[in-house]
Amino acid sequence: MPAQAKTREAVRRARTEAYRELILDAALTVFAERGYGDAKVQEIAEHAGVATGTVYGIFPSKQELYRAVHQANLDDLAARYRELSVSGLGSQHILLERTRIAIEFLCTRPRYLRIYLQESNQWGLDPVDLPPLATAFMDLDLYRYGVEEGELIEEDPEVLQGMAMSISRVVLFHWLRGDMKEAPSQLVERIQAHYIRAFFR
């Protein structure tokens, strides 16, 4: 490829990436304020300061844009999870630490937290439609292992997982509604204490 063509291609890619970031940020705001069902691509485009056609040129549908918002946040959460060394740790300790990481992450991203809380199930989409990373954060194998090893109460691991998700959602919802006055570290302690009382042995 001639040098001039390479330069044009590099400029095009940089422009597309800049638009992509603008659109994702705008989508995060609109989805947080409106919810997925009521959000309009045109409104997202206006918020981003781009044409509606530009949005569709990068994200073919509203669902793809919604998935991309999740993916961008899940990528960052995955990076934080990878920093946790789990070698030699029991399921109780891993669950508490992963809870700390997730809650601290959500507290630093109130717009994404609003999306998380708006959704009717774990991630707001059927599991077959989830970004691949989302299923890794559901920890079902960890709950299953905890039950088998006797660290968690004798219960269906999916029920324990649902209990944990419900606890964190309720506490986070009230924190958000209360103008986020409580320190994230205090939230983490409260949620962890609920976990310990509810299903730890």
ROGURO-845320 format. One line per 2 residues: number of its first residue (from 0); for each residue x, y, z of N, C-alpha, C. Coordinates in steps of 0.02 Angstrom, whole numbers, m for minus. Example, Ala and Ser with C-alpha at 12.3 -4.5 7.8 and 13.67 -1.06 7.14 Angstrom:
2
0> 660/m284/390/615/m225/390/660/m165/390 | 642/m112/354/684/m53/357/645/2/394
END
This chain:
201
0> 43/m60/0/0/0/0/44/62/0 | 32/109/m47/72/170/m49/68/209/16
2> 119/249/30/123/286/93/62/331/102 | 41/363/48/m16/409/53/m80/371/73
4> m89/312/44/m147/271/60/m145/248/132 | m85/230/155/m77/209/225/m95/265/273
6> m74/325/255/m89/383/298/m164/395/301 | m197/391/243/m270/400/241/m305/347/283
8> m281/285/277/m312/231/316/m302/241/390 | m243/263/410/m230/276/481/m274/332/508
10> m284/383/467/m328/439/487/m400/414/493 | m421/373/445/m489/347/447/m501/305/510
12> m452/262/526/m459/220/585/m460/261/649 | m418/311/652/m416/354/712/m482/392/720
14> m510/415/664/m574/451/666/m630/404/689 | m630/344/662/m681/295/682/m676/278/756
16> m615/270/780/m606/254/851/m628/312/895 | m614/373/873/m636/432/911/m712/435/914
18> m744/423/857/m817/422/855/m844/366/900 | m811/309/897/m833/251/937/m834/268/1011
20> m781/300/1035/m777/318/1105/m829/370/1124 | m840/419/1080/m892/469/1092/m961/437/1096
22> m974/391/1051/m1040/358/1049/m1050/314/1110 | m998/277/1129/m1004/233/1188/m1017/274/1252
24> m983/331/1257/m993/373/1316/m1064/401/1317 | m1088/423/1259/m1156/449/1254/m1207/394/1267
26> m1195/335/1241/m1240/279/1252/m1244/260/1326 | m1187/262/1359/m1186/247/1431/m1232/295/1469
28> m1229/359/1451/m1272/409/1484/m1346/397/1468 | m1361/387/1405/m1432/381/1384/m1462/315/1410
30> m1425/261/1406/m1451/197/1432/m1462/202/1508 | m1417/237/1542/m1424/245/1614/m1485/286/1632
32> m1498/337/1592/m1555/382/1606/m1622/354/1583 | m1622/320/1525/m1685/299/1493/m1699/225/1502
34> m1647/185/1512/m1656/113/1509/m1651/90/1436 | m1638/26/1426/m1628/1/1358/m1690/11/1315
36> m1749/m6/1342/m1810/m4/1302/m1827/65/1277 | m1817/116/1318/m1837/184/1300/m1782/225/1267
38> m1722/200/1267/m1666/236/1235/m1674/235/1159 | m1660/292/1127/m1664/297/1055/m1594/311/1027
40> m1579/278/971/m1513/287/940/m1505/360/919 | m1558/392/897/m1554/462/877/m1534/506/936
42> m1561/491/995/m1543/530/1054/m1470/519/1072 | m1447/457/1066/m1377/442/1080/m1332/480/1031
44> m1351/482/968/m1313/518/917/m1309/592/934 | m1366/621/953/m1368/692/971/m1324/706/1032
46> m1326/661/1080/m1285/669/1140/m1211/665/1123 | m1194/623/1074/m1124/615/1053/m1102/670/1005
48> m1149/706/976/m1132/758/929/m1114/731/860 | m1145/674/842/m1131/644/777/m1198/629/743
50> m1195/614/679/m1255/596/642/m1278/526/661 | m1343/514/656/m1369/447/672/m1337/394/627
52> m1325/413/564/m1293/367/518/m1223/347/540 | m1188/393/574/m1121/377/599/m1125/324/653
54> m1177/328/695/m1185/277/747/m1196/209/715 | m1242/206/667/m1257/143/633/m1198/118/591
56> m1155/164/570/m1097/142/532/m1046/105/576 | m1049/116/641/m1003/83/688/m1038/27/726
58> m1100/39/746/m1140/m11/783/m1204/m24/743 | m1210/m83/712/m1266/m97/666/m1335/m93/697
60> m1341/m99/764/m1406/m97/796/m1399/m70/867 | m1457/m54/897/m1456/m30/966/m1431/m85/1012
62> m1450/m147/998/m1427/m203/1040/m1351/m211/1037 | m1323/m203/977/m1250/m208/971/m1216/m152/1010
64> m1245/m94/1009/m1218/m37/1048/m1223/m51/1122 | m1279/m79/1143/m1289/m97/1214/m1238/m149/1236
66> m1229/m199/1193/m1179/m251/1209/m1109/m220/1213 | m1094/m173/1170/m1028/m141/1171/m1017/m101/1235
68> m1070/m69/1260/m1064/m33/1324/m1047/m83/1379 | m1083/m139/1381/m1067/m191/1430/m996/m216/1421
70> m977/m231/1359/m912/m260/1347/m855/m214/1370 | m862/m150/1356/m810/m103/1376/m801/m102/1451
72> m856/m105/1488/m852/m105/1561/m829/m173/1587 | m853/m227/1556/m832/m293/1578/m758/m305/1565
74> m732/m277/1512/m660/m283/1498/m620/m252/1556 | m642/m194/1579/m607/m161/1634/m614/m201/1698
76> m673/m228/1710/m683/m268/1770/m641/m332/1767 | m636/m362/1708/m595/m421/1699/m522/m408/1717
78> m498/m350/1696/m429/m332/1711/m418/m328/1787 | m467/m303/1823/m461/m299/1896/m464/m369/1927
80> m508/m411/1900/m512/m480/1925/m446/m518/1915 | m414/m505/1858/m352/m541/1844/m296/m523/1892
82> m302/m465/1924/m251/m445/1973/m257/m483/2038 | m314/m517/2049/m325/m554/2110/m292/m623/2105
84> m246/m637/2151/m214/m702/2154/m256/m748/2196 | m281/m803/2167/m326/m848/2202/m291/m913/2223
86> m228/m918/2210/m191/m979/2226/m194/m994/2301 | m219/m1052/2318/m221/m1073/2387/m278/m1045/2428
88> m322/m1005/2396/m377/m974/2432/m440/m1018/2427 | m479/m1019/2481/m542/m1056/2481/m596/m1016/2446
90> m653/m1048/2434/m708/m1015/2398/m735/m955/2436 | m738/m959/2503/m763/m902/2541/m720/m840/2530
92> m654/m848/2535/m609/m792/2527/m613/m763/2456 | m615/m807/2406/m619/m784/2337/m684/m745/2325
94> m740/m771/2351/m804/m736/2342/m802/m668/2375 | m774/m663/2434/m771/m598/2468/m726/m549/2430
96> m671/m573/2404/m625/m529/2367/m655/m508/2300 | m687/m554/2266/m717/m537/2202/m775/m489/2213
98> m810/m497/2268/m863/m450/2285/m835/m380/2296 | m780/m377/2333/m748/m312/2346/m729/m278/2280
100> m698/m316/2235/m677/m288/2171/m736/m263/2131 | m790/m303/2127/m848/m285/2087/m884/m224/2116
102> m893/m222/2182/m929/m166/2213/m888/m102/2206 | m824/m105/2218/m782/m45/2210/m783/m21/2138
104> m783/m68/2091/m787/m51/2020/m852/m15/2004 | m909/m43/2026/m974/m13/2011/m982/55/2044
106> m954/63/2103/m960/127/2138/m922/183/2103 | m872/166/2065/m835/217/2028/m867/233/1961
108> m919/196/1943/m953/205/1878/m1028/208/1888 | m1053/263/1918/m1125/266/1933/m1171/260/1873
110> m1148/282/1814/m1191/274/1755/m1199/200/1738 | m1144/163/1740/m1149/91/1725/m1187/55/1781
112> m1178/78/1843/m1215/49/1898/m1290/57/1887 | m1312/114/1862/m1383/124/1848/m1408/73/1797
114> m1369/61/1745/m1387/11/1695/m1392/m58/1728 | m1343/m74/1768/m1340/m138/1802/m1403/m149/1845
116> m1424/m97/1880/m1481/m102/1925/m1548/m101/1889 | m1549/m73/1829/m1611/m70/1790/m1631/m138/1762
118> m1583/m181/1754/m1595/m243/1717/m1632/m294/1759 | m1673/m334/1727/m1716/m381/1762/m1681/m446/1781
120> m1624/m462/1748/m1586/m520/1769/m1514/m498/1777 | m1468/m547/1783/m1400/m529/1799/m1370/m476/1754
122> m1380/m482/1689/m1348/m434/1644/m1396/m406/1593 | m1461/m418/1601/m1511/m385/1560/m1523/m415/1492
124> m1486/m469/1475/m1496/m503/1411/m1497/m577/1424 | m1528/m615/1379/m1524/m687/1385/m1451/m709/1383
126> m1431/m761/1423/m1361/m782/1425/m1330/m794/1357 | m1369/m817/1307/m1339/m831/1242/m1319/m766/1207
128> m1346/m710/1229/m1331/m646/1198/m1279/m605/1236 | m1256/m632/1293/m1210/m594/1334/m1141/m589/1302
130> m1105/m534/1315/m1034/m534/1297/m1001/m592/1333 | m953/m626/1302/m923/m686/1331/m898/m676/1402
132> m871/m617/1418/m844/m606/1485/m897/m607/1539 | m959/m590/1521/m1011/m584/1573/m1021/m649/1610
134> m1022/m705/1573/m1034/m769/1606/m979/m786/1656 | m919/m761/1644/m863/m775/1690/m873/m741/1757
136> m913/m688/1759/m922/m651/1821/m980/m678/1863 | m1014/m730/1838/m1071/m756/1875/m1049/m805/1929
138> m987/m830/1927/m957/m867/1981/m993/m932/1998 | m1033/m960/1953/m1072/m1018/1971/m1027/m1077/1992
140> m974/m1088/1956/m928/m1143/1975/m898/m1132/2044 | m887/m1069/2061/m859/m1054/2127/m909/m1071/2182
142> m973/m1054/2170/m1024/m1072/2219/m1031/m1148/2223 | m1028/m1181/2167/m1034/m1254/2165/m976/m1285/2205
144> m916/m1260/2194/m857/m1286/2230/m864/m1273/2305 | m890/m1213/2323/m898/m1197/2394/m946/m1244/2429
146> m1000/m1263/2394/m1047/m1310/2423/m1014/m1379/2431 | m980/m1401/2379/m947/m1467/2381/m895/m1471/2436
148> m859/m1417/2448/m806/m1416/2498/m832/m1401/2568 | m896/m1387/2574/m925/m1373/2640/m913/m1303/2666
150> m891/m1258/2623/m879/m1189/2644/m943/m1147/2639 | m989/m1169/2597/m1053/m1135/2589/m1108/m1184/2610
152> m1167/m1157/2628/m1221/m1200/2651/m1244/m1247/2596 | m1276/m1302/2615/m1300/m1351/2568/m1361/m1322/2532
154> m1351/m1300/2472/m1404/m1268/2433/m1384/m1270/2359 | m1433/m1265/2316/m1420/m1261/2244/m1374/m1201/2231
156> m1316/m1212/2199/m1270/m1157/2186/m1302/m1098/2149 | m1350/m1112/2104/m1384/m1058/2069/m1426/m1016/2117
158> m1454/m1047/2168/m1492/m1010/2218/m1445/m965/2258 | m1388/m992/2277/m1339/m953/2315/m1315/m894/2273
160> m1302/m907/2210/m1281/m854/2165/m1334/m799/2161 | m1397/m820/2154/m1452/m772/2151/m1459/m732/2216
162> m1449/m766/2272/m1451/m731/2336/m1398/m677/2340 | m1338/m695/2319/m1282/m647/2321/m1296/m587/2276
164> m1321/m600/2215/m1336/m546/2169/m1391/m501/2198 | m1442/m531/2228/m1497/m493/2256/m1474/m448/2313
166> m1432/m475/2356/m1406/m437/2413/m1367/m376/2387 | m1322/m387/2341/m1282/m331/2317/m1325/m279/2281
168> m1374/m301/2243/m1418/m255/2207/m1457/m211/2255 | m1485/m241/2307/m1526/m202/2355/m1483/m149/2389
170> m1424/m169/2412/m1380/m122/2447/m1357/m67/2400 | m1338/m85/2339/m1315/m35/2290/m1372/12/2270
172> m1432/m15/2262/m1489/27/2244/m1500/82/2297 | m1499/62/2360/m1511/111/2414/m1452/160/2419
174> m1393/137/2404/m1335/182/2405/m1342/235/2350 | m1363/213/2291/m1371/260/2235/m1428/308/2249
176> m1483/283/2276/m1540/325/2291/m1524/375/2347 | m1478/357/2390/m1458/401/2445/m1402/448/2429
178> m1393/462/2364/m1342/510/2341/m1271/487/2353 | m1261/422/2359/m1194/392/2361/m1150/421/2417
180> m1180/432/2475/m1144/464/2530/m1097/415/2566 | m1115/353/2568/m1076/303/2604/m1014/284/2564
182> m958/277/2598/m895/259/2565/m900/189/2535 | m872/177/2475/m874/111/2445/m848/56/2492
184> m797/71/2531/m770/21/2576/m822/m1/2628 | m865/45/2649/m918/28/2696/m971/m16/2662
186> m986/0/2600/m1033/m42/2562/m1007/m113/2556 | m943/m119/2539/m913/m185/2532/m919/m224/2597
188> m904/m192/2653/m909/m226/2718/m980/m249/2733 | m1029/m206/2718/m1099/m224/2730/m1120/m284/2687
190> m1103/m282/2623/m1123/m336/2578/m1088/m400/2598 | m1025/m397/2613/m989/m456/2634/m1019/m485/2698
192> m1038/m443/2745/m1068/m467/2807/m1134/m503/2794 | m1174/m476/2746/m1236/m510/2727/m1222/m579/2697
194> m1171/m583/2655/m1153/m647/2625/m1135/m698/2679 | m1093/m676/2725/m1070/m721/2778/m1129/m747/2819
196> m1176/m704/2836/m1234/m725/2875/m1280/m769/2835 | m1285/m756/2769/m1335/m790/2729/m1315/m860/2707
198> m1252/m869/2686/m1236/m935/2659/m1166/m961/2672 | m1128/m928/2715/m1062/m955/2733/m1070/m1004/2792
200> m1025/m1052/2795/m1023/m1098/2852/m963/m1082/2895
END
